[in-house]
Amino acid sequence: MEANADYTQDATVDFRGHPALSSKTGKWKACAFLVGYEAFERMAFYGVASNLVNYLTSQLHEDTVSSVRNVNNWSGSVWITPILGACIADSYLGRFWTFTLSSLIYVLGMTLLTVAVSLKSLRPTCSNGICKKASTSQIAFFYTALYTMAIGAGGTKPNISTLGADQFDDFNPNEKELKASFFNWWMFTSFLGAFIASLGLVYIQENLGWGLGYGIPTAGLILSLLIFYIGTPIYRHKVRSTSTPARDLVRVPIAAFRNRKLQLPTDPSHLYEHNLQHYLSTGKRQFYHTPALRFLDKAAIKEDSAGSKRVPLTVTQVEGSKLIFGMALIWLVTLIPSTIWAQINTLFVKQGTTLDRNLGPHFRIPSASLGSFVTLSMLLSVPMYDRIFVPFMRQKTGHPRGITLLQRLGIGFSIQIIAIAIAYAVEVRRMHVISANHVAGPKDIVPMSIFWLMPQYVLIGIADVFNAIGLLEFFYDQSPEDMQSLGTTFFTSGIGVGNFLNSFLVTMVDKISGRGDKKSWIGDNLNDSHLDYYYGFLLVMSSINLVVFFWVSSRYIYKRESIRVKESLCVQMEGNPTLDASLSLQV
């Protein structure tokens, strides 16, 4: 045992496939290279996303609804493609090599995008104040570049954060404590990159040129990859124990259905499971039985009960599938909050273009730069959450994280509702000012400062400290070990579907509200529309969704698994015992 004292206890390996040395690999010294990449990558992404709606309307001359829809569709694709990237990583290439190949595609997309906004031949021309519409070839090149970037993000996004979390050994108490803060500081660097993009790059794009505004983050992305590869010798890697870990999601329901006529044993210990030594020798974790989704337990009925030579699935396999199905319900109630988040880079930006953006006689604030208040509030809130809120709540509750992951989400969703309520109130005031000053023209500037929008941006930023970080940590923490890359795609896909949902809602609301001679809620001329009605609609949906979230979360059972302690080879159950006693998703 002493000869192996310096090796990690979670069966991770180094780049050469040898057991990882605890003193020379992983922890924050490895994560420093990973968070360096994340900061630059987020700067590149938000350098495009923050001002994309303005580029589409001002440079490619798309109408408001089309530009909002196209931004949402692209953003949705960026956050949905990680599902494919996670499946490839978990089943075939592993996280490191999936990230490596995908990052090259990402850089290619950013390079093509920089070319698209730099060359005059790839943009429509204007003469005497009249601008031509973008040609088919110009549109095709621009969107090819955008979606190439989305494909690349599909392989990088789910694997870089998961690789970062892998640098901490859950079987080492000291490293496990460090890991509790990992996702907070991981997202802090992500917010930092987004802050630079929304404040600096947006200004460069609108005042110094789109080519320079896209070229800088492209160069930063290339630099970030160099930073990432410098740290290669000290990264820890988890060995895939099964070739296709996600197949249990199919096998468990099929096996349970096949055994549907069999009687479940009253004692769960009579269900099929490997002995403890199997998990200790393989380095895998054993899940304990829970009362959730009891029908699936029939997949683990032992051979002698079933009268068949077919080897049953283990309780651990069944519980792993239960976790994914339980997380799917939580995922469903994150879609509406993701729709609210989608307003930051779409309607909030267009709303800002109608307001007074002058700051002194010579400086005009880009409307998309107000998004920097989202990231600034995040940057200020993360240290306060990690250093003040968590220790305070830890003393009150005794919970290692201060509050449970689902309680964290509930707080974030509640703050977000307050934000959209303020957005509704501000829009009502904007419409009142328009009416009082008779400035309903499409290019009229409403005599109302753009800083009226600041509270809704700040509150959404504070909410994200709770729900964005909480969601990423929740889906990583609750996923079976072999499916943690796939598990984190619950987080990314929720944002993606939220963008698609917002695109659908904007399109349908525009069509329904604009029927006949009626005034569209979201018209090209926001000074003669009813954006306040749309915000009111989102407020009602968010409030209903919060009630549903509270119901679903009250029935969720947290993961209960074995933790190997190397010195004594004993097993402990991980999870919150107070929550394990909840009603769960019983059938």
N, C-alpha and C positions, 0 to 999 in steps of 0.2 A: 504494500500500500504506500510506503514512504517513497518508493522509486517513482511512483506516479503522482506524487503530491502536487507537482507544479502543472499538471495537465488539467484542462477544463473538465468538468464533470458532466457536461451535457452532450458529450460525444461529438463536439465540433472539431473540425480539422482546419489546417492551414491551407495555403494555396497549392502546396505540393501533395495534399491528401494525407499528411501525417497528423497525428493527434496534436491539437493546438496547445501550446504552452500558455498557461494563464498569465505569467508575468510578462511575456513578450508580445502577446496578441490581444486584440479586442479592447474593450472598455472605451473610455472617452478619447484615448489617444488614437484609436482607429476611427472613431466616429468623427473626429475633427476633420478628416479628409472627406467624409461622406456629407457632413453638413456644409462644407465648403462648396461641394458640387450643388447641393440643394439650393443654396442662396443664389448662385449664378443661374441655375436652371429656372427657378421661379422668376428671376428678373427677366429672363428671355420670354417665358410664357406670358407673364403679365405685361411685358413690354408690347406684346401683340394684342392680348385680350382686352386690356384696359381701354384702348382707343380704337378698337377695330370697328365699332359701330360708326364712329366719326369718319374713318377712312372710307368705309363703304358708301356713306352718304355724300361726303365731300369730294372724294376722288373717283369712285366708280359710279357715283350718282344714282344709287339705289334709293327707293322710297323708305320711309320710316319703318313700316311693318315688315317689309322684305329684309331690311338690314338687321332688325331685331331678330327676326326668324333665322337668318343665316348665321348670325353670331351665336345664337342659342344652339343651333344644329351643330356648328363646329365645336363649341364648348362641350356639348353633350358627347360628341364623338371622342374628344380628348379624354373625357372621364369614363367613357364606356369601354374603349379599346383595352384598358388594363385587364379586363377579364381574360382576353386572349393571352396577353403577356403573362399573367399569373399562371394560367393553365400550362403554358409552355415551360415556365420555370419550375413549377411543382412536379411536372410529369416527365420532362425531357432534359432540358439544358441546365437547370439550376439557376439561382438568382443572379450570380455574377455574370455568366456568359449570356443570359437573356438580356441583362442590362447592357452589356458591352455591344452586342449586335444592334440593339434598339437605339442606343445613343448615337450610332453612326447615321441611322435613318433620321433621327431627330435633327442632327446637325445639317443633313442634306435639306430637310424641309425648311429650316431657318435660312439657309443660304439661298435657296430658290425664292423664298419670300422677300429677302433683301433685294435680290435682283428684280423681282416683280415691282417693287415700289420705287426702285432707283431709275430704271430705264424708261424714258418717255414713250418709247414704242409699245410698252406694255401697259400704258395708261391712256384713257380717253383724253382728247384735246379740247380746249375751249378757245373761242374767238368771239370778240365783241360781247362778252358776257354770256354767250350761249355755249353750253357744253354738250358734246356728243355723248351718247350712251356708250358704255364699254362694249367692245366687240366680243364676239363669241370666243375668239382665241385669247383675248386679254383676260376674260373671265375664267376660261379654262385653265390658263397658266397660274393665275392667282390662287384659285381654289385647289388646284393640284398641289401647290406648295403648302397651303394651309393643312390639307388632309394628310400630306406626307409627314408633316410635323405631328399630327394627331396619331398616326400609326406608330411613330417613334416613341411618343409619350406612353403608348400602350405597354411597351416593354420596360420603360424606365420607372414609371410612377409606382407600380405595385412592388417593385423589387428593391428599390434603393432604401425606402424607409424600413422594409422588413429586414434587409441586410444590416441596417443600422441596429435594429433591435436585437439581432442575432449576436451582436458583439458583447452582450451581457449574459453571463451564465446564471440561469434561474436556480441552479443547485448550489450556488455560492451566495450566502446571505448578504455579503457586502455588495456584490455586483447586482443582486436582485433589488437592493435598495436604490442603487444608482439608476437602474432601469425604470423605476417608478417615476423619475423625472425626465426620462429620455424624450418621450413624445412632446412634452411641453417645450423643451428647448429645441427639438427638431423643428417644430412648427414655428418657433421664434425665428430661426434662420430663414424659414420659408417666408414668413411675414416680412423680414428684412429685405429680401430680394424683391418682393412685391411692392414694398414701400419705395424703393429706389426707382422701380419701373413707373409706378403711378405718379410719382412726383417729378423725377428727372427726365425719364425717357419720353413721357407724354409731352413735356414742354419742348424737348428737342424735336420731336416729330412735327409739332404744329408751328414751330418758329424757325428751326434750322434745317428741316428737311426730313422726309419720311425715310429716305435711304440711310441717313446717318442714325436716325432713331431706331432702325431695325438692325443696322450693321453693328452697333455697339453691343447689344445683347447676343448677337451671333458670335462675335469675338469672345464675349464673356463665357458663352456656352462651351466653346472650344477650350478655353483656359480651364474651365471647371472639370473637364474630362481629364486634362493633364494632372490636375490636383487629385482627382479620384484614383488614377493609376499609380501615383506616387505611393499611395498607402497600401497597395496590393500585398506586400509581404506581411503585413500585420493584421489583415482581415481574418476573421473566423468564418467558416462556412459550415452549414448544417448539411449532413449527408442525407440524401433522400432514401428513406427506408422502404418505400414502395414505389413501383414504377408509375402507377396511375392512382394517386391517393383519392381523387375525387370519385372514383368508381363506386365507393361505398354509398354514395348518395343515391345511386341507382339500385345497387344490390340489396341494401337494407329494406326499402319498401317492397321490392319484388319478393324477397324471402319472407317478409312478414305477411304479405298477401297469400303466398303459397301455404303458409302455416295458419291461415286465418281461422280454420275450424278447430285448431288445437287449443287446449286450455292452458293459460299461463300459470306457472307455479305461484303459490301465494308468497313463497320466500324467494326474493330475487337472487339469492346466492345459489339457487338451483339452476340458474341460467348459465349458458356456456361462457367460460372465460379462461384465458391462459393463467398459469400460476405466476406468482409474483416474480420468481427468478427469471422468467422469460423477459419481463420488462426491464429488470435490472441488467440483464446481460446484453440486451439490444439497445439500451439507452432510450427506449420509448417510454411514453407516459401512459399509465393505466387510468381510464375514466371509471368513476364509480357510478353505480346505478342511480337514476333519479326517477321520480314518478311522472315525468313529462312524457306525453305522447306514448302511452303504454302499449298501444297496438303495435308499435315498432319493436317492442321487446320480443314479440313472437319470432323475430328473425334469429334470436339467440336461444331458442328452445333446444335442449340437448338432443343428441342423436337417439338415445334410448327412448325419449318421450315421443319423438317423431316417428320412430319405427323406420328410419331411413339411414342409409350409409352416407348420405350427404353430410359433410362437415358444416355445422352451423356457424354463423357469424358470432363474434365475441361481443360481450357487453360493451367493451371499449369501442368497437366499430359502430355499434348501435347508438351509443351515447354521442359519438362524434357526429353522426348524421342528425341526431336530435338537436345538437348545438347549431348546426347550419340551418335547419328548418326554423328553430327559434329565432336566430339572427335575421332570417328572412322577414319575419313579422316586424321586428324592430326596424329593418331597412325600409319597409313599406311606409312607416310613419315618419321617415326622414325626407320623403320626396317633396312634401309641401314646404318645409323649411329650406330645401335646396332651391325651390322655385323662388322664394323670397330672396335668397342670396343671388340669384341670377339677375335681379334688377340692378345690381351694382354697376355692371358693365353694359347695361342696355338702357332701360327707361330712365334711371337716375341720371345717366349721362346726357340723354336727349333733353330731359327736363332742365338740366343745368345750362344748356346752350341758350335757353330762352331768358335767362336771368342776367342781371348786371354782374359782370365778371371782372370789372375794372378794380384794380388795387393801386390807387394812385393814378397820376396822369399818363404814365408811360408803360404800365404793366397790366396785362390781361391774363387772368387765370384760365388755363385750359379746363374745360368742364370735366374731362376725365381725371384731372389731377385731384379732384375732391375725393377720389377713391383712396388717396394717400391717408386720409383720416381714418379709414377702416384699418389699414395696416398699422398706422401710428398708434391707434388705441389698442391694437393687439400687442404691439411691441411693449407698450407700457403695462398692459394688463397681465401678460404671461409671467414676468418676474414677481409681480404682486400676488398672483395666484399661487405660484410655486413656493415662494418664500414666506408669505404672510397667511394667505387663506388656508392652504393645505395644513401647515403646522397647527394653526388655530383650531381648525375643524378636527384634526387628528386627536387633539387633546379632549375635544368634546365627545367624539363618536368612537374613538379607538380604532377607526378604520385606517389602514395604511395610506390610502389616498385621501383621507379626510372625509370624502363623501364617495358613495358608490358611483360607478360609471354612468348608470342610468339616471341617477339623481343629477349628475353633472349635465347630462343632455337635457333633462327637463328644465333646469335653470336657463340654459342657453336658448331653448325654444321659447320660453316665456319672455326673455329679454327681446328676442326677435319680434315677437308680437307687439311689444311696446314700440319698437322701431318702425314697424309698418303702420301702426296707429299714428305715430308722429308724421310719417310720410304722407298719410292721408290728410292730416290736419294742415300741413304746410301746403299741400296742393290745393286745398279748399281756399286757403288765404291767397295763393297765387292767382286763382281764378277770380277772387274778389278784387284784387289789385288790377287785373286785366279789365274787368268790367268798369271799375271806377276811373281808369285812365284811358279807356278806349284804345287799347293796344292789342287788337286781335289779329293783326297781320302776321303772315308766316315768318317774316324776318324782323318783326318788332321785338325790341328788348323790353322785357317787363321791368319796371322800376322797383326792383326788389332784389336785395343782395343774394348772391349765390350761397352765402354762408348760412342762409336759412335751411339749406339742405344738410348742413354739417351734423346736427344731432342724430339724424337717421343713419348716417354713415358711421358715426362713432359708436352708436348702440349696436349696430350690426357687427362691428369689430369686436366689441366686448362679448357679444353673444357667441361669436366664433371661437373665442378662447374656451368657452364651455362646450359648444356642440361640435365644432370642427375637430379640435384636438381630441375631445371625448369620443367622437365617432371612430376616429382612426385607432385610438388605443383600445376601444371596446371591441372592434372587429378583429384586431390582431390578437388581443388577449383571450377572446372567447373562441377563436378558431382552433380546431385540432392542429397539433404540431406539424403534421405533414401538409396541411392546407393553409398555412398562414399567409402566403402570398395571395392565394385565391381569396382568403378571408378579408384581406385589406381592400380587395376590389368591391366589397360591399360599400365601403366608404366612397371610393371613386365613382362607382356606377350610380350611387345615389345622387351624387352631384350631376352626373351626366343625364340621368333620367329626369332630374329636376329641370335641367336646361331644356330638354326636349318637351317636357310638360309645359314650361313657360312659353316655348315657341308655339305649341298647340293652342294654349289659352289665348295668347295674343292674336293669333290668326282667327280663331273662332269668335272672340269678343269683337274684333274689328268687323267681321262679316255680319254677325248678328246685330250688333248695335248700329251699324251703318246701313241697314236695309232701308230701301225707299229713300225718303228725303231726310231721314234721321241723321243726327250728328254722331259720327263714330267716336267711341271713347278714346281710341288711340289713332288719330288721324295724322296725316303728314304735317298738318299745322297744329302743334300742341297748344297753341294759344286759343284755338277754337275747337278744342276737344273736351273730353271729360275724363282725364286721367285719374281724377279723384274717385270716380266710380270704380275704376279698375283696382285702385289701391284698397277701396272699401271691400271689394269682392275678395281680394287676397287676405284682408284682415279677418273676414268671416271664416274663410277656409282654414286659416292658421289657427284660429280659436277652436274650431271643431276638431282639427287634427291634434291639438294639444290634449284635449279630453281623451281622444282615442289612444294617444301615446301613454297617458297615465294608466289607462286600463291594461294595455298590452304589457307595459313594463312591470306592473304589479303581479303579473302572472309568469314573468320570466324567471327561470332558475339558472343561476350562474354555474359556470364550469366547475366540476369537482374532480380533481385528478390527483394522482400520486406524485409526490416529490421525493426523489431519492436523496438521502443524506449519506454521503460517501463513507464517512467514518463508521457509521453504525448500520448502514444499509437498512434503515427504517423507512417507513412510508407515512407521510402525512397527507391529509386532505387539504387541497387549496380551494378557497372559495369563501364566500361570506355566509356563515351558518345561519344568520338571521334571515337572510334572503332565501336560503335553500329550503326554508320551511314554508315558503309561499305556496299559493295554490297551483302554480305552474300552468302548463298548457294541457291539462289532463283531458283524456278522452276515455 
